[in-house]
Amino acid sequence: MEALSLFQALLAIAVSVAGWFLRSLWTNQTALEKTLMQHQMEVAEKYVRKDDYRVDLQEVKAMLDKIFTLLNTKADKP
């Protein structure tokens, strides 16, 4: 009877430790998901999408081309 009680006590301790470990993992997982969601929101607010950047860059290049064309056709150019 003593061996059975000892086994049950060890089993209870092992299950308790495993439960604590799994709860700790679950808590860390939910905190990580929350942090990731906040990061995704921050990135969406602060950074420019690649296709928007390309459109803006094409506009800037077009303006620079116009400026260089005007400079090349300038009358007082040596």
HELIX and SHEET records of a PDB file:
HELIX    1   1 GLU A    2  LYS A   46  1                                  45    
HELIX    2   2 LYS A   50  ASN A   72  1                                  23    
END                                                                             
